[in-house]
Amino acid sequence: MTTTLTPGRAAGGSGSGHMPGRCGFRRSPRRSPRWSAVAALLVSLFATACAGVGPRPSDGLQRETDAVPPPPSFHSVTATPGARPMEEILALRSRRDHPGARLRIAFLLQETGNWAGAESELQQILFADPAPDRGVTALARWLRARGFERRGDRERARAEREAGLLVADEPELRERLTERAATPLERGSASPVPAVALAMMPRSTWKAAAARTRSMKPMGPVHRITIHHSATACRDARTTASIAAIRSIQRYHQDEQGWGDIGYHFLIDPAGRVWTGRAVDWQGAHAGDDERNQGNVGVCLLGNYTPGDQGPPQPAQIEALAALVQQLCARHGVAAKDVVTHRELKQTDCPGPYLQTAVEGLRARLARSGPLATGAGRGAAAPTGN
Ligand SMILES: [Zn+2]
């Protein structure tokens, strides 16, 4: 749980906006039994294998103790990472001679945003002598395609997918290797412009309490956009659930933090609806302190996207985020480099590695598409923030 709250300061605009586990519904992380089983199997598999190997045998006498791990599968490689993916990576390093461990390391590196490190692992798998078998090759090709897509190299991503489909036998992997199955997170910077019409929900739809403007500061010129998660699990895509969550955040910010209004300017729910929070005319309370909040539009995805909680954000949420940020950049003249995550401004887990990589991809995509005219967005409602 992210707790980066500035203690006790009232007034209108300091502090971070996260609530320390407030949402009344479904707070506990729900992991699918299948993923948990796969993760447990993987851990026990490698624990057994590690125990059996020890120091490298020089004379072959210990070979009969070597466990033979089963061949890697789509599920064993992509099982949901635990709370500390780096620890799992460190534990697997001694088993790099097994392709399942190496593929898992590559996947985990990607999940933490280390795309170059993952690519290095994958090259060593694919170009090993002797060559890897069909299943390992197909998994490595898919992971490479993910990496190329994230870095905007669509041609190489497509080539990897095609190469993977030649040798993939697992139905789920074959589905992932078809381009249309790629999620927005996997597509990363590949699509130049999100053509999503934003579903903007004004304050009246969530029955916002009135802003207490006496304790708020005018925004001034906008020069930055900061992305957060709410740090409270939120899987329910119904409108009523989003309203309850947003009202709860506002109550916490106004009544417990003593701020003038909800700290964020926009909130995005699991269905991809964009809810207007604090009016953009007013400085937000989300980035950590008064200096960081100046000219800084706060966008919060409802949910907890740290590893080991509810998993990655919904594709609809990422698409809405991309469309909203693009419109805000156009409206306020914000440069791509100034679209940042909370943890890029201060020491915090917010918004977790899934969103971190999504924002990095979005930033690359915005940098490639260049400055946009104000009002771009194909008939979508303009994000005025009121
Ligand atoms: Zn944050």
Residues whose N, C-alpha, C, O or C-beta is under 5 A from the ligand:
A	BS01	ZN	I227 H228 H229 H286 H342 C350
